[in-house]
Amino acid sequence: MLRGTGIVALSLVLLAGCAERDERVIFDGNYYPAKSKGEKAERRDFTASVRRVSRGPEGARKAVLHEATRYCLLNFGTSEIEWAGVPAGGEGPVYARAGDSLSVSGRCIIW
């Protein structure tokens, strides 16, 4: 049986779970779980990825770009990204798909 602090702790855990659902960003009617990770040697270099691409490839592309931009904004205060793997004179990110995941890599541009 829970008492005192146990009830408070359980309540906080339940509330935290609710808050997380409210913060989900939906693309083309679907939620794509996202994550981003900076490189150890240079945190401006990162990879962002989303799962559940099979729910809709266009929504997944929007979601992974959102996650990449979010990474740069939160860590460096910029939304400008130099995408990895783009040929000279090319534009936009290069998407890499593996199974049901989609990822992009880039570098946050700091002025």
Protein Blocks (a to p, Z undefined) as FASTA:
>chain_A
ZZhjlmmmmmmmmmmmmmmmmmpcceehiacdddddddfklmmbccdddehklnomklmm
mmmmmmmmmmmmmmnopabdcdehiaehiacjddddehjaccdddddddZZ
